[in-house]
Amino acid sequence: MAGGRVARAARKTGEHVAESVAEMLLEAALAVVACLILAAGVAVFLAGWRISPFVAGGSLGGFLLLVGYGAREAFRSGKPARRGRLATVAVAAFALVVLVLYGASCECL
């Protein structure tokens, strides 16, 4: 009887340790991806700035419009989600912005 309880407790402890390690690894991977996306966004903006401040501002404004549309599509209530390419790209852009905001809060800078 006591051996079964010990084995069950050891198995449960092992499951919790494995879950904690997997969570830590996924958190680290998410932080790395977020930092890479943030760095790529800064590099693209600086490349646009070298061409012209107008180009950099226009591309930033267009990107913000796309992200706003993606947020609207992602949190749209009462209606089924659209399946068009623009809606898909907009929701993906919104997800990238959320990741970048997460990356800005980490200590990768």
Secondary structure per residue as TSV (DSSP state, phi and psi in degrees):
chain	resnum	aa	ss	phi	psi
A	1	M	-	360.0	-50.0
A	2	A	H	-66.6	-32.9
A	3	G	H	-64.7	-36.3
A	4	G	H	-67.3	-38.4
A	5	R	H	-67.2	-41.1
A	6	V	H	-64.8	-43.5
A	7	A	H	-63.8	-41.7
A	8	R	H	-64.6	-42.6
A	9	A	H	-65.2	-40.0
A	10	A	H	-65.6	-40.3
A	11	R	H	-65.4	-44.2
A	12	K	H	-63.2	-41.4
A	13	T	H	-63.3	-42.0
A	14	G	H	-62.5	-38.8
A	15	E	H	-64.6	-41.2
A	16	H	H	-67.2	-39.5
A	17	V	H	-65.6	-43.8
A	18	A	H	-63.3	-39.9
A	19	E	H	-65.2	-40.3
A	20	S	H	-65.7	-42.0
A	21	V	H	-65.5	-43.2
A	22	A	H	-63.5	-39.2
A	23	E	H	-64.4	-41.3
A	24	M	H	-64.8	-41.3
A	25	L	H	-66.2	-42.2
A	26	L	H	-66.5	-37.1
A	27	E	H	-63.6	-41.9
A	28	A	H	-65.7	-42.0
A	29	A	H	-64.5	-40.7
A	30	L	H	-63.4	-40.2
A	31	A	H	-64.7	-40.8
A	32	V	H	-65.5	-44.9
A	33	V	H	-62.8	-42.7
A	34	A	H	-63.0	-41.1
A	35	C	H	-66.6	-38.3
A	36	L	H	-66.2	-40.2
A	37	I	H	-65.5	-41.7
A	38	L	H	-61.5	-44.3
A	39	A	H	-64.8	-39.8
A	40	A	H	-65.4	-40.4
A	41	G	H	-62.7	-41.9
A	42	V	H	-64.6	-41.1
A	43	A	H	-64.5	-41.5
A	44	V	H	-65.9	-41.9
A	45	F	H	-63.4	-42.4
A	46	L	H	-66.8	-35.6
A	47	A	H	-65.8	-40.4
A	48	G	H	-65.6	-35.6
A	49	W	H	-65.6	-34.4
A	50	R	H	-65.3	-34.2
A	51	I	H	-71.0	-54.5
A	52	S	-	-171.3	140.9
A	53	P	H	-61.3	-30.8
A	54	F	H	-64.7	-41.4
A	55	V	H	-64.8	-43.3
A	56	A	H	-64.2	-44.4
A	57	G	H	-67.0	-40.6
A	58	G	H	-65.3	-42.0
A	59	S	H	-68.8	-36.1
A	60	L	H	-66.3	-42.6
A	61	G	H	-62.6	-43.1
A	62	G	H	-63.4	-39.6
A	63	F	H	-65.6	-40.2
A	64	L	H	-64.5	-37.9
A	65	L	H	-63.3	-42.9
A	66	L	H	-62.5	-42.9
A	67	V	H	-66.6	-39.4
A	68	G	H	-61.7	-42.4
A	69	Y	H	-64.4	-38.5
A	70	G	H	-64.6	-39.7
A	71	A	H	-65.2	-40.0
A	72	R	H	-62.9	-42.0
A	73	E	H	-70.1	-36.4
A	74	A	H	-69.9	-36.3
A	75	F	T	-108.1	22.6
A	76	R	-	-69.2	125.3
A	77	S	-	-108.8	147.8
A	78	G	S	83.2	-13.4
A	79	K	S	-125.2	149.4
A	80	P	-	-69.2	151.9
A	81	A	-	-66.7	146.2
A	82	R	-	-77.1	152.8
A	83	R	-	-114.2	13.4
A	84	G	S	-74.2	165.0
A	85	R	H	-64.6	-41.4
A	86	L	H	-63.3	-42.8
A	87	A	H	-63.9	-40.1
A	88	T	H	-64.7	-45.8
A	89	V	H	-65.0	-39.0
A	90	A	H	-66.3	-41.8
A	91	V	H	-67.2	-37.7
A	92	A	H	-64.6	-39.8
A	93	A	H	-64.1	-40.3
A	94	F	H	-62.4	-41.8
A	95	A	H	-63.8	-38.6
A	96	L	H	-64.3	-38.7
A	97	V	H	-65.0	-40.7
A	98	V	H	-61.1	-41.6
A	99	L	H	-63.9	-40.3
A	100	V	H	-65.3	-40.5
A	101	L	H	-63.6	-36.4
A	102	Y	H	-65.2	-42.4
A	103	G	H	-66.0	-33.0
A	104	A	H	-68.1	-24.9
A	105	S	H	-85.2	-13.5
A	106	C	T	-83.8	176.6
A	107	E	T	-101.6	43.6
A	108	C	-	-92.7	-9.6
A	109	L	-	-83.6	360.0
